[in-house]
Amino acid sequence: MNEPDGSTTREIRTDYLARVEGEGAMLVRVRDDKVEEVQFKIFEPPRFFEALLRGRQFTEAPDITARICGICPIAYIASASNAMEAVCGIELPEQVRLLRRLMYCGEWIESHVLHTAMLHAPDFLGYDGAVELARDRRDLVEMALRLKKAGNTIMDVVGGRAVHPVNLRVGGMYRAPTRAELAALVPELEWARDAAVEFTRWVATFDFPDYEQDYAFVALRQPGEYAIERGRIVSSTGLDIDVSEYEQHFTETHVERSNALHSTLAGVGNYLVGPLARYALSSAELSPLARDVAAEVGLGDVVRNPFRSIVVRAVETVYAADEALRIIAQYEPPEPSFVEAVPRAGTGHGCTEAPRGICWHRYEIDAAGTILVAKIVPPTSQNQKTIEEDLLGVVTQSLHLSDEELSHRCEQTIRNYDPCISCATHFLRFEIERS
Amino acid sequence: MTTATKKPTLAVWKFSSCDGCQLSLLDCEDELLAVAGAVQIAYFPEATSAELEGPYDISLVEGSVTTPHDIDRIHEIREQSGLLVTIGACATSGGIQALRNFADVKEWIPLVYASPEFITTLETSTPIADHVKVDLELRGCPISKEQLVETVLALLNGRPPRLPSTSVCFECKARGTTCVMVAGGTPCLGPVTQSGCGAICPAYNRGCYGCFGPMESPNVEALAQQWQALGVDDDGIVRALRTFNANAPAFREASNERA
C-alpha cells in the first residue's frame, strides 16, 4: 500500500496460528522492501503457576506443574522431581532413574510424532493438516498414528495414562511395572523403531527452504547417553554449567507483547534449545541405529537449517524407540519403587530435555516441605527471540513471495520450533505489514 | 450441496488450559480417522489450518474463563453452536488456575511477571457453565479418551452418551483393585470423586487425587473425618480438595470450611 509519505507498505496477517500448541500471533512489518519489525507474540492467558505453587507441599509440584502442558507433562514432572530430589539429597537408584527415562522416551515419541507428522509435515506437503493429508496418503497418516500410539502406550503402561500420568512421584514411582508389563511393549516398539527409520527417510525427502543461522545451541549433556532426564547445561559457545548455575548465565525479560518471558544467555544473546541443539551438542551419543539413519539422510554433525528440524525430530524418534527397547531389555523392577523424600529447608534445581528443549525449574522449600518460591523456565520462552531472528532472516530473503506464500513460509518458520505456547504461557496471531 | 458439507460440523475451542484435553482427541489414534470421516472438522486450530464459518453442530470447549475477552468469546461460541460440550476440569470447574479464586490475583501477578501492567486477567478462573448454557460436560484432568469417543458417537447418533455418575470406588471394585485406603491406609479421594478415569491411581498404589471432580451429592465431610483418622491435618485436607477441581462447588465449600 502507498503511504502519505510516499513509501510503500506491505501487510499480511494470520490472526491465529494453527497447528501449534496454545495461542500465539505474529507480526511482520515491511517498509520499502526492508523488514522493519518482527514479533512473535504469545497471548495465552497467564495461569500463575509460580504463584499458586507457593504454600503447596514439595511433593505436589510434579503433578501441579504437569498441568502447564498436556503435550509434555513428563518434562514438568521430571524437572520438578529432580529439583525436589536435589533439595532432599536423593540419588535415584539406577532402575528408578531408567523408569523415568523410559517415560520420557514415550513422551518424546508421542510429542515428536504429533508435531512432525500431524502438525509440521502438512506445511511441506501443502495440506491444511493431517486429516486432509490422510485423504491422499492414508497409509502415511495411519503409520504416524500407530507410531504416536506406541509412545503413548509406554506412558499408559508405566505412567497409568498418556496425558498427565499418575505413577511418578518425587523419589521415583508409586508402583514399579513388572517385567512382563514392559516386555509386552517390545513387539510394538520394535515395529515403531523400524517405522521411525522409514519415517525419517520420508521426511528427509521434503523440499527444505534454503536458510541457515549460526545459532548458539543450548542443551543438556550427559557423558555416555543422549541427555534427556539429567545432565549439565552446555552450549556451542563454550558454556558448561551445573543446572543450579543457570540463573548466573541466563536472564529472563518480560516484553509487552507477550505473556511469556524472553530469555538471553550472557555474552551471547538469544539462543536455541530443542532438537537442533541436542543434536549439535550430543549426536555422538545417539544409538548406532539413530546415528546411521542420520548419516544416511545426510544430516552431518550440526544442522543449522531450522526447516530440517523435522528430520532431527524423526532421528530422535528412532533414538527414543531404540532407547526404550534398551531400557526394557535390561529392566529389573526396583524394590522399593521410590526413595522416601524427607524435606529439608533449601533450594533445588531441576532441568530436563522436554521435546522442545530444556525445561528448567527452581524451588525453595522450608523444613516442613512447604514451597516458598517457584521459578519455571519452559523451552518455548527460551526460543522466542531466536524464532523472531529466524522470521527476520526468512522474511528478508523471501520478500519476492506473494503475501499468501510469505505468510505460509512464516508460519512454517514458527512451526520449526514446535512451539508449545501453553508452556510458554501461551496464542499465535500472525500479521505481516508491508510498507 | 456436496455430501461432505452435509456431515455434522465439529469445532474445538480453547480457553485457559494446558491443551491436554484437545490432545486427547488426537490421541484417539485408532478412532481419529473414523471420527474425521463421520464429521466435518470445521474449526480445530491445534490440528488444522482449515477453517469453516459457523454455525457448528457440535462445539467442544476446553479451558476456563480467565480474561474479559474470554467472556465475549464464549457467548459468541454459544450462539454459533448447536450442542456445546465442555471438556476437562478447566472447562467444567475452572481448573488448577482457579486456585486464584482463593487468593488475591493482584498480588500474584508480580510474582510471575516483572511488568504487571502488561498483564490482563480476571480475578477468578471460572467454568464455562458459569457464563453460558452447557449441554454436556466431560470431567477429568485430562478427560478420558473413551468417554470422548463415546460422547461424539452418541451425539452423532442422536442418543445420550453413557457417562457414569458413580464414585471412583465402583471402578476400583470393577477393576479388582484392593482398597488403598481401607487396606493400605492411604488417603484417597475416590469415595467422593466421579468415576470415568478407570480408577487409575489406586491401581498404581496411590490414592485418587480427585481429577474428575466431585461426584453427585458427595459426602466430603465423612471422607474428611476418615482422612483425619489416617493422620491428615486440616491443611492437608484443604490442599487435597484444592487442586484441579478446587472451584467445583462441593470441593470448594468443603475446603472453605476447613481453611
Boltz contact constraints between the chains, C-beta under 6 A:
constraints:
  - contact:
      token1: [A, 16]
      token2: [B, 45]
      max_distance: 6.0
  - contact:
      token1: [A, 18]
      token2: [B, 45]
      max_distance: 6.0
  - contact:
      token1: [A, 18]
      token2: [B, 49]
      max_distance: 6.0
  - contact:
      token1: [A, 21]
      token2: [B, 19]
      max_distance: 6.0
  - contact:
      token1: [A, 45]
      token2: [B, 16]
      max_distance: 6.0
  - contact:
      token1: [A, 45]
      token2: [B, 66]
      max_distance: 6.0
  - contact:
      token1: [A, 45]
      token2: [B, 67]
      max_distance: 6.0
  - contact:
      token1: [A, 46]
      token2: [B, 119]
      max_distance: 6.0
  - contact:
      token1: [A, 46]
      token2: [B, 121]
      max_distance: 6.0
  - contact:
      token1: [A, 47]
      token2: [B, 97]
      max_distance: 6.0
  - contact:
      token1: [A, 48]
      token2: [B, 108]
      max_distance: 6.0
  - contact:
      token1: [A, 48]
      token2: [B, 112]
      max_distance: 6.0
  - contact:
      token1: [A, 50]
      token2: [B, 111]
      max_distance: 6.0
  - contact:
      token1: [A, 50]
      token2: [B, 112]
      max_distance: 6.0
  - contact:
      token1: [A, 51]
      token2: [B, 108]
      max_distance: 6.0
  - contact:
      token1: [A, 51]
      token2: [B, 111]
      max_distance: 6.0
  - contact:
      token1: [A, 51]
      token2: [B, 112]
      max_distance: 6.0
  - contact:
      token1: [A, 52]
      token2: [B, 99]
      max_distance: 6.0
  - contact:
      token1: [A, 67]
      token2: [B, 18]
      max_distance: 6.0
  - contact:
      token1: [A, 67]
      token2: [B, 96]
      max_distance: 6.0
  - contact:
      token1: [A, 69]
      token2: [B, 18]
      max_distance: 6.0
  - contact:
      token1: [A, 70]
      token2: [B, 18]
      max_distance: 6.0
  - contact:
      token1: [A, 70]
      token2: [B, 19]
      max_distance: 6.0
  - contact:
      token1: [A, 70]
      token2: [B, 20]
      max_distance: 6.0
  - contact:
      token1: [A, 70]
      token2: [B, 23]
      max_distance: 6.0
  - contact:
      token1: [A, 71]
      token2: [B, 23]
      max_distance: 6.0
  - contact:
      token1: [A, 128]
      token2: [B, 48]
      max_distance: 6.0
  - contact:
      token1: [A, 128]
      token2: [B, 49]
      max_distance: 6.0
  - contact:
      token1: [A, 128]
      token2: [B, 50]
      max_distance: 6.0
  - contact:
      token1: [A, 129]
      token2: [B, 47]
      max_distance: 6.0
  - contact:
      token1: [A, 129]
      token2: [B, 48]
      max_distance: 6.0
  - contact:
      token1: [A, 131]
      token2: [B, 36]
      max_distance: 6.0
  - contact:
      token1: [A, 134]
      token2: [B, 33]
      max_distance: 6.0
  - contact:
      token1: [A, 145]
      token2: [B, 29]
      max_distance: 6.0
  - contact:
      token1: [A, 148]
      token2: [B, 29]
      max_distance: 6.0
  - contact:
      token1: [A, 149]
      token2: [B, 29]
      max_distance: 6.0
  - contact:
      token1: [A, 152]
      token2: [B, 27]
      max_distance: 6.0
  - contact:
      token1: [A, 160]
      token2: [B, 200]
      max_distance: 6.0
  - contact:
      token1: [A, 160]
      token2: [B, 204]
      max_distance: 6.0
  - contact:
      token1: [A, 161]
      token2: [B, 200]
      max_distance: 6.0
  - contact:
      token1: [A, 162]
      token2: [B, 27]
      max_distance: 6.0
  - contact:
      token1: [A, 163]
      token2: [B, 20]
      max_distance: 6.0
  - contact:
      token1: [A, 163]
      token2: [B, 24]
      max_distance: 6.0
  - contact:
      token1: [A, 163]
      token2: [B, 142]
      max_distance: 6.0
  - contact:
      token1: [A, 164]
      token2: [B, 142]
      max_distance: 6.0
  - contact:
      token1: [A, 166]
      token2: [B, 200]
      max_distance: 6.0
  - contact:
      token1: [A, 166]
      token2: [B, 201]
      max_distance: 6.0
  - contact:
      token1: [A, 166]
      token2: [B, 204]
      max_distance: 6.0
  - contact:
      token1: [A, 167]
      token2: [B, 204]
      max_distance: 6.0
  - contact:
      token1: [A, 174]
      token2: [B, 204]
      max_distance: 6.0
  - contact:
      token1: [A, 174]
      token2: [B, 205]
      max_distance: 6.0
  - contact:
      token1: [A, 174]
      token2: [B, 206]
      max_distance: 6.0
  - contact:
      token1: [A, 175]
      token2: [B, 204]
      max_distance: 6.0
  - contact:
      token1: [A, 175]
      token2: [B, 205]
      max_distance: 6.0
  - contact:
      token1: [A, 254]
      token2: [B, 113]
      max_distance: 6.0
  - contact:
      token1: [A, 254]
      token2: [B, 114]
      max_distance: 6.0
  - contact:
      token1: [A, 254]
      token2: [B, 115]
      max_distance: 6.0
  - contact:
      token1: [A, 256]
      token2: [B, 118]
      max_distance: 6.0
  - contact:
      token1: [A, 422]
      token2: [B, 18]
      max_distance: 6.0
  - contact:
      token1: [A, 422]
      token2: [B, 19]
      max_distance: 6.0
